Amino acid sequence: MSATEVVHCMLTALFAAAAVRALRQAVLIRTRGCRSRIDHLLHAAMALAMAVMPWSWGSALPGLPQSVFFACAALWFPLTAVRNGRERQLSATARRLPYAVGMAAMTWMSYRAAGHSHQTMAEGVPTADPALHLGHSMGESRAGSVVTGVLALYLLTCALRSLTRDMPALRRTAEASDTSTCLKGACNRFWDGVTALGTVVMLLLAH
């Protein structure tokens, strides 16, 4: 097994576990309203798509419908940020922005996969001006690198923040008045961090 295949196996295992966890939370959640349940279901759908994406048979999934679905999912998080009038729009949106950006990254990868498939199907078709075609491809490549870089940098920042935020607090967990709540919050941030980090790796591999 090559090093690339090992990385693909690790990513598949990570996102498969994330999908199972998100589905479990969607089933067991007890809060009123459907926002949290939809959040978890969207995370599960994204994780399942990411789990199969590294493999060649994963490209059999249609890219364009995926990109449309995850674009709508990216809009869902900021548009549903405020649940009641006591929340401030800016702070509520900021809390959900990392999830929106994660969905945007999935949209971008699906869009590029769909474009790559279209380009592969069109290979061998002569163009009227090869130089113009080459310049257009280089321009798209530069723009794509910028988008990939911005998404990867933001998600990497979110991943490091989530993974390091609770490190000093873990030493005081035994002294906390509500240990289960502290552990649950730390667990949620851990999964947010590792999935964001896995998404960064996927972005760079897809690029």
N, C-alpha and C positions, 0 to 999 in steps of 0.2 A: 504494500500500500504506500503510495506516494505521500509526501508532506501535504500536498494540496488536498488529497482525499481525506487525510486526517483532520485538517481544518474544516472541511465540509461536514465530516461526521460530527465534530464538536458543535458546529453551528446548528446542525439538524437536531442534535440532542438538546441543546439549549432552548431552541425555539419550540420544540415539541413539548418540553417540560413547561415552558411559559404558557403554551396553549392550553395544556391540561389544567394548570393553575387558574388561568383566566376563566375557563369554562366552569371550574369548581366554584369560583367566587360568584359567577353569574347565577349559578343554581342556588347557592346557599345564602345569598345576600338577603337581608331582612328589612332594609330601609324602604320607606315608602317612595313611590315614584319609580319611573322606569329609566331615569338617566344613568344611574350607576350600573344597572343591568346591561344597558346598551353599551356603556363604556367597556365593560368586561368582554362582551361578545365581540366588539370591534377589535379589542386587543387579541382575542383568541383567533379571529379570522386573519389578522396580520401575522401572528406568530405561525399559524399553519402554512400560510403562503411563504413565509420566510424559511420555514423548515424544509420545503421542497425546492426552493429556488436555486440552491447551489448545484443541483444535479441536472444532468442533461435532460432527463425525463420531466423535470420540473418546467422546462420551457414549453411543454405541451399545453400548459394552462394558457388561455388567451390573455395577452398582455393588455390590450386596450380596455376590455371590460374591467380588468383589475385596476388599471390606473384611474378609471372613472369612479369605481367604488371607493378606492382609498382617498381620492380627492374629496369626495363627499364626506368621508370619515374625518379627514383633516379639518374640514369646515365645521363638523359637528362639535368638536371640543371647544373652540372659542365661542360659537354661537349659543351654546348651552352652558356657558360658564356661570351665569348668575341664576341661582335657584330661587332666591327670595329677595325682597327689596332691601334687606339689611346688608347684603353683600355689595361691595364696590366692584364695578365692572372691570377696572384695570387690574386690581389685585386678583380677582377671580379668574380673569383671562390668563394672567401670568402663571398661575398655578397649573393651568391646563395646557399651556403653550408647549411644553416638552412633548406631550402626547400628540398634539397637532403636528409638530415638526416630525415626529416619528412616522406618522401617517403620510406626511408629505414626502419623506424619504422613500417610503414604500411606493408611493405614486410615481416618483421620479424613476425608481428602478424598473417598475412595470412599464413605464412609458419608454424607457431606453430599450428594454427587452423587446417590446413591440416594434420599435423602430429598427432594431437590429434584425429582427425576423423579416421585416419588410425589405430591408436592404439586401439580405441574403437571397430572398426570392427574386429580387431585381438584378442580381449579379449577371453579368454577361450581356446586358442590354446596352448597346452603344449610345453614347451621349454626343450631342452636337458640338459641344465645346469641352474637351477633357480638362483644360486649364480652369475653366469656370467651375466645373464640378469639383475639382480638387480644392479650389479656394473656398467653395461653399462648405465642403466637408471639414476643412481646417477651422473655419469659423465656428461651425457647430461643435467641434471638438473643444475649442477654447471655452465657449460658453458653457458646455457641459461640465468641463473641469471646474469652472467657477462655482456652478450650482452644487456639484458634488462636494467641493471643498467647504463651502459655507454650511451645508447640511451636516457634513461630518464633523466640522469644528464645533458647531453648536451642540450636537449630540454627545460628542466627547466631553465637552464641558459639563453637560448635565449628568453624564455617567460618573465622572470623577466626583462631582458634588454629592450625588446620591450615595456613592460607595464610601466616601470619607466622612460624611456628615455625622454619623452616629459613633464613630470610633472612640472619642473621649467619653461619650455617654454610656457606652457598653460596660465600662468599669464600675459605673454607679447603678447598674440595673438592679442589683440586689437591694439597694437602698431605696429604690423608687416606690412610691405609694401604690402604683398600679403597674406591676411588672408585666402583665399580659399585654396591656396597651402599648407599653414601650417596645416590647419584643415584636408586636404586630406591626408597629410603625417602622421599626428597623428592617423587618422582613420585607415590607412593601417597598421601601427605598432600595434594599438590596436588589430586588427583582427589577425595579425600574432602572437601576444602574447597569446590571449585567445585560438586560435586553437592549438598552441604548448603546452599550459597548458592542454588542453583537451586531446591531444595525450599522454601526460605523464600519465594522469589518466587512459586512455585506456590501455597503456602498463602495468601499475601496476595491473589493474583488470584482464587483459588477463593472466598475469603471475601467 
